[in-house]
Amino acid sequence: MAQGIPDKIMTNTTLIKDLADVAKDAALLQGVLMRIHETPNSSELVTYAPFTLFPTPVPKAVFLQALAVQTHYNTLVDKISQDPDFLEEALASTIAVDDFTARLFRIHQQILKEGRSQSIALGLNRSDYMLDQGDDGSSSLKQIEINTFAASFGGLSSRTPDVHRHVLKVAGQLEESRRILDNNPAAGLAKAVAKAWELYGSERAVVMFLVEKGQRNIFDQRYIENELWKRNISTMRKRFDDVIKTGSLDQDKRLFVDDQEVAVVYFRDGYMPENYISEKTWDARLLMERSLAVKCPDISTHLAGTKKVQQVLASPGVLEKFFPDQPRVVEQIRATFAGLYTLDVGPEGEKTVAMALAAPDRFVLKPQREGGGNNIYGSEICQVLQGVKESTERMAYILMDKIHPAPVQNYLLRRDGPLKISNCLSELGVFGTYVRQGKDMVMNECAGHLLRTKSSEHSDGGVAAGVAVLDNPLLV
């Protein structure tokens, strides 16, 4: 392991077994927790969230690059959300064939027509990267996607540094334990929510977490809730059903749910088609969008995070429209782009289809979906594209260059999983927060980081999807 954990530790099976026991107990002590999969509705049954036994070496320069560009990404997402012409043009082909994106877009249009009720915008984003390994061994930072909706693991990743520090100390790696950075995204995310709540201007009003039923990852959210309670800001957890049954707007468009005025709606549900089980669910989303409550994200910011927008941003000259006279910012953002290609009907799309069919292993085919486990790889790309290449259905996808990170050996600790060494690939996420009031950006910050690692045999999927595990960068 390059400048990481010595081989004599990695291959000492007795020591590894002892360290795994120490690590699991440390995770439980630190509150790195998830509800058990088989019983997500039982609040008593918990286990440790899956994580790596050792932290993963990450080059310091690329890590700092990812942190430095985050405030520019925050600005970019916010500018896109305020540019209806750009969103309409960027998403025109997608909404023609993707019903879910089209429905979201119709809500966006309706809000524009009626006029936005709220001038405060709150963004809690996470930009995800992999380190692309060059032929010369160098690493370059390449963005996989930006999550503008329900970017998770800010809570649990605030608790993992102490776990890895402890494991390294027990393993006799005191110097390495000092190279694990403090990291507290939960506090950073809560700080931005608190600012939006404060600007809303009603001490009686609450922050509503809109959540899924049977939330295994509840503790991740609880850390952010607890940070808000520390500031004496009341929170409540509600589901779409609760909004359907008890949600209403008064004449000032203030949102009430269960007779409580809502200052901020923090969406942790509503990013996948299956979250909208009936027309009433869509009505509830529209009700919240129409309201005076600050939405995180609001509908236009939700659309700004789509894969299609990501692909359009990589087209020549597009970033310059959002950052006129800021060539340095454009350069910093563009340096993180992997190759992105349109599948729209027309010569450029035809070229993309031919390129993907000729060398499918070089690419990833992405539908307009969030939540991990949706991307298409290898020979499957050929199957999908052969089926849709002559139809407009292909416009529901984008094509992206496959990123090739250098594999690193580690142990993935999962409940009931075998303790074995694996070839692993890691993904670095950077949390960004912003609050805008009218035209004034009142907060724009990088709020911390998240490292997730998975066995190299898996192409796709995050922690919540059961593939990746939590990790920490060991800066080298």
C-alpha positions in Angstrom: 0.0 0.0 0.0 1.7 3.2 -1.2 2.8 5.2 1.8 0.0 3.6 3.7 -0.1 0.6 6.1 3.0 -1.7 6.0 2.6 -5.1 4.4 3.7 -6.8 7.6 0.5 -5.5 9.2 -1.7 -6.1 6.2 -0.7 -9.8 6.1 -0.6 -10.6 9.8 -3.9 -12.6 10.1 -3.9 -12.7 13.9 -3.3 -9.0 14.2 -5.9 -8.2 11.5 -8.5 -10.3 13.4 -7.8 -8.4 16.6 -7.8 -5.0 14.8 -11.1 -5.8 13.2 -12.7 -6.5 16.6 -11.2 -3.3 18.0 -12.4 -1.4 14.9 -16.0 -2.6 15.1 -16.2 -1.8 18.8 -14.7 1.7 18.1 -17.3 2.3 15.4 -20.1 1.3 17.8 -18.7 3.5 20.5 -18.4 6.5 18.1 -21.9 6.0 16.8 -21.1 5.0 13.3 -24.4 3.2 13.2 -27.1 1.9 10.8 -30.3 0.1 11.5 -30.2 -3.6 10.6 -31.4 -4.3 7.1 -33.9 -7.0 7.9 -35.7 -4.8 10.5 -35.4 -1.2 9.3 -38.5 -0.2 11.3 -37.3 -1.5 14.6 -35.5 1.2 16.4 -33.7 -1.2 18.8 -31.7 -3.2 16.3 -28.6 -1.5 15.1 -25.1 -2.4 13.8 -22.1 -0.5 12.7 -22.3 1.1 9.3 -19.9 -0.8 7.0 -16.4 0.7 6.9 -12.7 0.0 6.0 -10.4 -1.4 8.5 -7.7 1.1 7.5 -7.8 4.6 6.0 -6.9 4.8 2.3 -3.9 6.8 1.0 -5.0 9.9 -1.0 -2.5 12.4 -2.5 -2.7 15.6 -0.6 -2.6 17.8 -3.7 -5.7 16.3 -5.3 -7.5 16.3 -2.0 -6.9 20.0 -1.5 -7.9 20.6 -5.1 -11.3 19.0 -4.5 -11.8 21.2 -1.4 -10.7 24.3 -3.2 -13.1 24.0 -6.1 -16.2 23.2 -4.0 -17.3 26.8 -3.4 -17.1 27.4 -7.2 -19.4 24.3 -7.7 -21.8 25.8 -5.1 -21.9 29.0 -7.1 -22.4 27.2 -10.4 -25.3 25.1 -9.1 -27.0 28.2 -7.7 -26.5 30.2 -10.9 -28.0 27.3 -13.0 -31.0 27.1 -10.6 -31.7 30.8 -11.4 -31.4 30.5 -15.2 -34.7 29.0 -16.5 -33.7 29.5 -20.1 -30.5 27.4 -19.6 -32.5 24.7 -17.8 -35.1 24.5 -20.4 -32.6 24.3 -23.3 -30.4 21.8 -21.4 -33.2 19.5 -20.5 -35.4 19.8 -23.6 -34.3 16.4 -25.0 -34.4 14.6 -21.7 -37.9 15.7 -20.7 -39.2 14.5 -24.1 -38.3 10.9 -23.2 -37.9 10.7 -19.4 -41.2 11.0 -17.6 -39.8 11.6 -14.1 -37.6 14.5 -15.2 -40.5 15.8 -17.2 -42.8 15.8 -14.1 -40.2 17.7 -12.1 -39.8 20.2 -14.9 -43.6 20.8 -15.0 -43.5 21.7 -11.3 -40.5 24.0 -12.0 -42.5 25.7 -14.9 -45.6 26.1 -12.7 -43.5 27.8 -9.9 -41.9 30.2 -12.5 -45.4 31.1 -13.8 -46.8 31.7 -10.3 -43.6 33.5 -9.1 -41.3 32.0 -6.5 -42.7 32.6 -2.9 -39.3 32.4 -1.3 -36.2 34.5 -2.1 -33.9 32.4 0.2 -32.1 29.5 -1.4 -30.4 26.8 0.6 -27.9 24.3 -1.0 -26.4 21.2 0.6 -24.4 19.6 -2.1 -21.8 16.9 -2.5 -19.5 16.7 -5.4 -18.1 13.2 -6.0 -14.8 12.4 -7.6 -12.5 9.5 -8.5 -8.7 9.8 -9.0 -7.9 8.9 -12.5 -4.6 7.1 -12.8 -2.4 8.3 -15.6 0.1 6.1 -17.5 2.9 7.9 -15.6 1.4 7.0 -12.2 0.0 10.5 -11.5 -3.5 11.0 -10.3 -6.0 13.6 -11.6 -9.3 14.6 -10.0 -12.3 13.7 -12.1 -15.9 14.4 -11.1 -18.4 11.6 -11.3 -21.4 13.7 -10.4 -22.7 16.5 -8.2 -25.5 15.6 -5.7 -27.9 18.5 -5.1 -30.5 16.4 -3.4 -30.2 14.4 -0.1 -26.4 14.2 -0.2 -25.9 11.7 2.5 -23.2 10.5 5.0 -22.4 14.0 6.3 -23.4 12.7 9.7 -21.6 9.4 9.9 -18.4 10.7 8.2 -18.1 13.1 11.1 -17.6 10.1 13.4 -15.2 7.9 11.4 -11.9 9.8 11.8 -11.7 8.8 15.5 -12.3 5.2 14.6 -9.4 5.0 12.2 -7.1 7.0 14.5 -7.8 4.4 17.2 -7.2 1.4 14.9 -3.9 2.9 13.7 -2.7 3.6 17.3 -3.5 0.0 18.3 -1.6 -1.2 15.2 1.4 0.8 16.3 1.0 3.4 13.5 1.0 6.5 15.7 2.5 8.8 13.0 -0.2 7.7 10.5 -3.0 8.3 13.0 -2.0 11.9 13.1 -2.4 12.2 9.4 -6.2 11.6 9.6 -7.9 15.0 9.3 -10.7 16.2 11.5 -13.9 16.2 9.6 -17.3 17.4 10.7 -19.8 17.8 7.7 -22.7 17.3 10.1 -21.9 20.6 11.8 -21.2 22.4 8.5 -24.5 21.2 6.9 -26.5 22.2 10.1 -24.8 25.6 10.1 -26.2 26.3 6.6 -29.7 25.0 7.5 -29.6 27.2 10.7 -28.7 30.2 8.6 -31.7 29.6 6.3 -34.0 29.1 9.3 -32.7 32.3 10.9 -33.3 34.3 7.6 -36.8 32.8 7.4 -37.4 34.8 10.6 -39.9 32.9 12.8 -38.7 31.3 16.0 -41.8 29.2 16.2 -41.1 27.6 12.8 -39.4 24.2 12.5 -37.0 22.5 10.2 -38.8 19.6 8.6 -36.8 16.6 7.5 -38.9 14.9 4.7 -37.8 11.3 5.1 -38.5 7.8 3.7 -40.3 5.1 5.6 -38.0 2.6 7.2 -34.8 4.7 7.1 -31.8 2.4 7.8 -29.5 5.4 7.5 -31.4 7.4 10.2 -28.3 8.1 12.4 -26.6 9.9 9.6 -29.6 12.3 9.6 -29.9 12.4 13.4 -26.4 14.0 13.7 -27.5 16.9 11.6 -30.8 17.2 13.6 -28.9 17.1 16.9 -26.6 19.9 15.7 -29.8 22.0 15.0 -31.2 21.2 18.4 -27.9 22.4 20.0 -28.8 25.7 18.4 -32.3 25.5 19.9 -33.8 25.0 16.4 -36.7 22.6 16.5 -36.8 19.8 13.9 -39.4 17.2 13.0 -39.3 14.1 10.8 -42.3 13.8 8.4 -43.1 11.7 5.3 -44.9 12.6 2.1 -48.0 10.9 3.6 -47.9 13.4 6.5 -47.8 16.3 4.1 -50.6 14.8 2.0 -52.8 14.4 5.2 -52.0 17.6 7.2 -50.0 19.9 4.9 -51.6 23.3 4.1 -50.7 26.9 3.1 -52.1 30.0 4.7 -52.9 33.2 2.8 -49.2 34.2 3.1 -48.2 30.8 1.7 -46.6 29.7 5.0 -46.4 25.9 5.1 -48.0 24.1 8.0 -47.7 20.3 8.6 -49.4 18.9 11.7 -50.2 22.5 12.7 -46.5 23.4 12.8 -45.1 26.2 10.7 -42.2 24.9 8.6 -39.3 27.3 8.0 -37.1 24.8 6.1 -38.0 21.6 4.2 -34.9 19.4 4.0 -35.7 16.7 1.4 -34.2 13.3 2.2 -36.9 11.7 0.1 -38.2 12.5 -3.4 -35.2 11.9 -5.7 -36.4 8.7 -7.4 -39.5 7.9 -9.4 -40.5 5.2 -6.9 -40.7 7.9 -4.1 -43.8 9.3 -5.8 -46.3 6.5 -5.3 -49.4 8.4 -6.3 -50.7 11.7 -7.8 -51.1 12.9 -4.2 -47.4 12.6 -3.6 -46.8 14.8 -6.6 -49.4 17.3 -5.2 -47.5 17.3 -1.9 -44.3 18.2 -3.7 -46.0 21.0 -5.5 -47.6 22.3 -2.3 -44.1 22.4 -0.6 -42.6 24.1 -3.7 -45.3 26.8 -3.7 -44.8 27.5 0.0 -42.8 30.2 1.8 -40.7 27.5 3.4 -37.0 27.4 2.3 -36.6 24.2 0.2 -33.4 22.2 0.2 -33.3 21.7 -2.7 -35.9 23.8 -4.4 -37.2 22.3 -7.7 -34.8 24.3 -9.9 -31.8 23.2 -7.8 -33.1 19.6 -8.0 -33.0 19.9 -11.8 -29.6 21.6 -11.8 -28.2 18.3 -10.4 -29.4 16.1 -13.3 -26.9 14.1 -15.4 -28.0 15.9 -18.5 -27.1 19.3 -17.0 -23.7 17.8 -16.1 -23.1 16.8 -19.7 -24.2 20.1 -21.1 -21.9 22.0 -18.7 -18.9 20.1 -20.3 -19.7 21.5 -23.7 -17.4 24.2 -25.0 -18.2 27.8 -23.9 -21.0 26.8 -21.4 -19.1 27.4 -18.1 -17.9 30.8 -19.5 -21.6 31.9 -19.6 -21.9 31.4 -15.8 -18.5 32.8 -15.0 -17.9 35.7 -17.4 -14.5 37.4 -16.8 -13.5 34.6 -14.4 -11.2 32.4 -16.5 -9.4 31.0 -13.4 -12.7 29.7 -12.0 -13.7 28.1 -15.3 -10.3 26.5 -15.5 -10.5 25.1 -11.9 -14.0 23.6 -12.6 -13.2 22.3 -16.1 -10.0 20.5 -14.8 -12.3 18.2 -12.9 -14.5 17.2 -15.8 -14.3 13.7 -17.3 -15.3 13.3 -21.0 -19.1 13.7 -21.2 -21.1 13.0 -24.4 -24.6 13.7 -25.6 -26.9 10.9 -27.0 -29.4 13.4 -28.4 -30.8 12.7 -31.9 -28.4 14.3 -34.5 -24.9 13.9 -35.8 -23.2 14.4 -32.4 -25.4 11.8 -30.8 -24.8 9.3 -33.7 -21.1 9.8 -33.1 -21.5 9.0 -29.4 -23.5 5.8 -30.1 -20.8 4.6 -32.6 -18.0 5.4 -30.2 -19.7 3.6 -27.3 -20.5 0.5 -29.3 -17.0 0.3 -30.7 -15.3 0.4 -27.2 -17.9 -0.1 -24.4 -15.3 -0.7 -21.7 -14.1 2.9 -22.1 -17.4 4.4 -20.9 -20.2 4.5 -18.4 -23.8 4.9 -19.6 -25.8 7.0 -17.1 -29.6 7.4 -16.9 -31.2 10.4 -15.1 -31.4 8.7 -11.7 -29.9 9.2 -8.3 -29.3 6.9 -5.4 -26.5 4.6 -6.7 -26.7 1.3 -8.6 -28.3 2.8 -11.8 -25.3 3.1 -14.2 -24.5 0.7 -17.0 -21.1 -0.8 -17.9 -19.3 -3.0 -20.4 -21.3 -5.3 -22.7 -24.5 -4.1 -21.1 -23.9 -0.7 -22.7 -24.1 -2.5 -26.1 -27.4 -4.2 -25.2 -29.0 -1.0 -24.0 -27.8 1.1 -26.9 -28.6 -1.5 -29.6 -32.2 -1.4 -28.2 -32.6 2.4 -28.2 -30.1 3.7 -30.8 -32.8 4.2 -33.5 -35.3 5.8 -31.1 -35.5 9.0 -29.1 -35.4 6.9 -25.9 -31.6 7.1 -26.0 -31.9 10.8 -25.0 -32.7 9.7 -21.5 -29.0 8.8 -21.1 -25.6 10.4 -21.2 -22.3 8.8 -21.9 -19.2 9.4 -19.8 -15.6 8.4 -19.9 -14.8 5.6 -17.4 -12.4 6.8 -14.7 -9.6 4.5 -13.8 -8.5 4.8 -10.1 -5.5 2.9 -8.8 -6.7 -0.1 -6.7 -5.5 -0.3 -3.1 -5.7 -3.3 -0.8 -7.9 -3.0 2.3 -10.3 -5.0 4.5 -14.0 -4.1 4.2 -15.8 -4.6 7.5 -19.5 -5.5 7.1 -21.8 -7.2 9.5 -21.7 -11.0 8.7 -19.2 -10.3 5.9 -15.9 -12.4 5.7 -12.7 -10.8 6.9 -10.6 -10.9 3.8 -8.3 -8.6 1.9 -9.8 -7.0 -1.2 -8.6 -4.9 -4.1 -10.5 -1.6 -3.5 -11.4 1.6 -5.4 -12.3 4.8 -3.6 -14.5 7.8 -4.3 -14.0 11.2 -2.7 -17.0 13.4 -1.9 -16.8 17.0 -0.9 -19.7 18.7 0.9 -20.6 22.2 -0.1 -23.1 24.6 1.6 -24.6 27.9 0.5 -27.4 30.2 1.4 -28.5 33.0 -0.8 -31.1 35.7 0.0 -32.3 37.5 -3.1 -29.2 38.3 -5.1 -26.9 38.2 -2.0 -24.8 35.0 -1.3 -24.7 35.1 2.5 -22.9 31.8 2.9 -20.7 29.7 0.6 -18.5 27.1 2.2 -16.8 23.8 1.8 -18.3 21.7 4.7 -16.1 18.6 4.9 -15.5 15.4 3.0 -16.5 11.8 2.6 -14.4 8.9 1.4 -16.2 5.7 0.2 -14.5 2.6 -0.8 -15.7 -0.6 -2.6 -14.3 -3.8 -3.8 -13.0 -3.4 -7.4 -15.4 -6.2 -8.6 -18.3 -3.8 -8.2 -18.8 -1.3 -10.9 -21.5 0.9 -9.3 -23.2 1.6 -6.0 -22.8 3.6 -2.8 -23.0 2.8 0.9 -26.8 3.0 1.1 -27.0 0.7 -1.9 -24.9 -1.9 0.1 -21.8 -1.8 -2.1 -19.4 0.8 -0.8 -18.2 1.3 2.8 -17.2 4.4 4.7 -13.5 5.3 4.8 -11.1 8.1 5.6 -8.4 9.7 3.5 -4.8 9.2 4.8 -3.1 12.1 3.1 0.2 11.3 1.4 
